[in-house]
Amino acid sequence: MKDSTLRYSADDLKEFDQIISEKLANARKELTYIKEALSRKNDPGTENTASEYRSLDDGAETAEKESLSAMAGRLQKFIQQLEFAAIRIKNGTYGVCVASGKLIPKERLRAVPHTQHSIEAKMGTL
């Protein structure tokens, strides 16, 4: 049975909020950088490269664009998870495992501040 009285203190929540804010700022900067890199890759440019070399470059550019796009997608998901964690701090549900209702250890929250599961719940050993 879940115990709704389990909560972290205001000081603990303040610490987690700061961690989340820093991770959000860094992730947003990185996402902006990747998006800018992708937009530069999409510019045709004014290079005058011989066609036989250009076709080799096209394959490498395509692979790089796909890699950057995948990274951008993962970052967007990470940002969304961090934003949801910040909301949980504000509504008082942060740090409580959704599976067990118990407090997630602080060490886990410091390492993975957006988690909603204890290690036991994540590993399926509840």
C-alpha positions, 0 to 999 in steps of 0.5 A: 500500500502506498503511503502518501505521507512520505515526502522529501523536506523543502531543503531536499526538494530545493537541492533537487530543483537546483540539480534539475535546473542545471541539467535543463539549462545544459541540455537546452544549450546542447540541443540548440547547438545540435539544431544549429549544426543540423541547419548548417548541414542542410545549407547547400553551401557554395563549395565547388567540389568535384562530383566524385568527391562530393558523392563520398562526402554526401554519404558521410554527411547523411550519416552525421545528420542522422546521428545528430537528429537521433541525439536531438531526439534523445535530448528533447525527451530528456528535457521533457522528463526533467520538466516533468520532474520539476512539476513533480517538485512543485506538486509535492510528488517528487522522489516517490516511487510510482511503483512502491510509493516509497521514497527513492534514495537521494543518491539515485535522485542525484544521479538520475533526477528525472526518475520516478522509480527506485532501483528495485522497481526499475529492476523488477524486484519489488 
